[in-house]
Amino acid sequence: QVQLVQSGAEVKKPGASVKVSCKASHYTFRNFGITWVRQAPGQGLEWMGWIRVYNGNTDYAQNLQGRVTMTTDTSTTTAYMELRSLRSDDTAIYYCARESAGNPDFWGQGTLVTVSS
Amino acid sequence: DIQMTQSPSSLSASVGDRVTITCRASQSISISLNWYQQKPGKAPQLLIYGASSLQSGVPSRFSGSGSGTDFTLAISGLEPEDSATYYCLQSYSAPWTFGQGTKAEIK
């Protein structure tokens, strides 16, 4: 069964950076993309962007441009999402999901990132 | 950006009922529309992709329809475990956008 396992919860101060990992298993990592989605407490889902694993192409949400970087390591079948210059409104659960032809199908369990002074 | 307007924002129905949730796109998105179910404290789960294709392992009481700008998720024969929040997602063009969500309560 396809599995995406994310790194653990993080607490960061405003202005810091966070890097969330997403370890994929039980499928051919290069053949799919990875999408990142976040969910602020009690709120809906927000698409952050995606990365094509086979060529590294990315597309980021406009409101995160310049602060977010998505990468993958094919040797360890792990995807990463780094968010810089954190603000309090970046407090959210961050999800990775396997993306197949525009369809995020299997999701990680989520990583809570709390930004607080 | 394509806006997705989802309705209703909440619903309450009884076990065995049939309910529908709609999503309207601000421009045509062909059939690039997915539906997700999210339970509290859990990641979203894909129910329907390509507007009407049932994801493997999802009960057949879930169905999707529509194309262009208007889409519907139907749940026939509600079960207690269907209590959740449902979201639509358009993946026609970036930025992909979600509907605001529909919270379903099963009486």
HADDOCK unambig.tbl for C-alpha pairs under 7 A between the chains (distance, minus, plus):
assign (segid A and resid 44 and name CA) (segid B and resid 100 and name CA) 5.97 0.50 0.50
assign (segid A and resid 44 and name CA) (segid B and resid 101 and name CA) 6.56 0.50 0.50
assign (segid A and resid 45 and name CA) (segid B and resid 98 and name CA) 6.44 0.50 0.50
assign (segid A and resid 46 and name CA) (segid B and resid 98 and name CA) 6.82 0.50 0.50
assign (segid A and resid 47 and name CA) (segid B and resid 96 and name CA) 6.15 0.50 0.50
assign (segid A and resid 47 and name CA) (segid B and resid 97 and name CA) 6.43 0.50 0.50
assign (segid A and resid 61 and name CA) (segid B and resid 95 and name CA) 5.77 0.50 0.50
assign (segid A and resid 102 and name CA) (segid B and resid 91 and name CA) 5.60 0.50 0.50
assign (segid A and resid 103 and name CA) (segid B and resid 49 and name CA) 6.62 0.50 0.50
assign (segid A and resid 105 and name CA) (segid B and resid 46 and name CA) 5.66 0.50 0.50
assign (segid A and resid 107 and name CA) (segid B and resid 43 and name CA) 6.50 0.50 0.50
assign (segid A and resid 108 and name CA) (segid B and resid 43 and name CA) 6.98 0.50 0.50
assign (segid A and resid 109 and name CA) (segid B and resid 42 and name CA) 6.90 0.50 0.50
assign (segid A and resid 109 and name CA) (segid B and resid 43 and name CA) 5.74 0.50 0.50
assign (segid A and resid 110 and name CA) (segid B and resid 43 and name CA) 6.61 0.50 0.50
